[in-house]
């Protein structure tokens, strides 16, 4: 039997030293498909979607709206 793995959803590198977390589009327990929009982050003057890096279930949300982030910050976790 194959073990499921945990995949981090991370803040993208948008060329800015800091970004702000905006909102979640999915709840803990929601099933997502790789590439689905799961969250949004803000840089001055722009909103960027954060896609699911894998197909699975969102099992953790680690950030809240208005949290400051750096590129690579773990936003949440998907269980494959």
C-alpha positions in Angstrom: 0.0 0.0 0.0 1.3 3.4 -1.0 1.8 6.0 1.9 0.3 9.4 1.3 2.7 12.3 1.4 2.3 15.8 2.7 3.1 18.6 0.3 3.6 22.2 1.4 1.7 25.1 -0.2 4.3 27.9 -0.3 4.3 31.7 -1.0 5.6 32.3 -4.5 8.7 34.3 -5.3 7.2 37.4 -6.9 10.4 39.4 -7.0 9.4 41.4 -3.8 11.1 40.8 -0.5 7.7 40.6 1.3 4.2 39.9 0.3 1.0 39.9 2.2 -1.3 36.9 2.6 -4.8 37.9 1.3 -7.3 35.0 1.6 -7.9 31.3 1.3 -10.1 29.9 -1.5 -10.4 26.5 0.1 -11.1 25.2 3.6 -9.4 22.5 5.6 -10.8 19.2 4.4 -11.5 20.4 0.8 -10.2 18.3 -2.0 -8.0 20.1 -4.5 -6.5 19.3 -7.9 -2.9 20.3 -8.8 -3.1 23.8 -10.3 -6.3 24.8 -8.6 -6.3 28.3 -7.1 -6.1 27.7 -3.3 -5.1 31.2 -2.0 -4.2 34.7 -2.9 -1.2 36.9 -1.9 -0.7 40.6 -2.4 2.2 42.8 -3.5 1.7 46.6 -3.8 -0.7 47.1 -6.7 -1.3 43.4 -7.6 -3.0 40.2 -6.5 -1.5 36.8 -7.3 -3.1 33.4 -7.1 -1.4 30.6 -5.3 -2.0 27.2 -7.1 -2.2 23.8 -5.4 1.2 22.1 -5.9 -0.4 18.6 -5.8 -3.7 16.8 -5.9 -5.1 15.9 -2.5 -6.8 17.3 0.6 -5.9 20.6 2.3 -5.2 19.4 5.9 -3.6 22.6 7.4 -3.8 26.3 7.0 -0.8 28.0 8.6 -1.4 31.7 7.8 -4.2 34.3 8.2 -5.2 37.3 6.1 -2.8 40.2 6.4 0.1 38.0 7.6 3.4 39.3 6.1 5.2 36.6 4.1 8.6 36.0 2.5 9.0 33.8 -0.6 8.8 30.2 0.3 6.8 30.6 3.5 4.6 27.6 4.1 1.0 28.7 3.8 -0.6 25.3 4.3 -0.3 21.6 3.7 -1.9 19.2 1.2 -2.1 15.5 2.0 -1.9 13.5 -1.2 
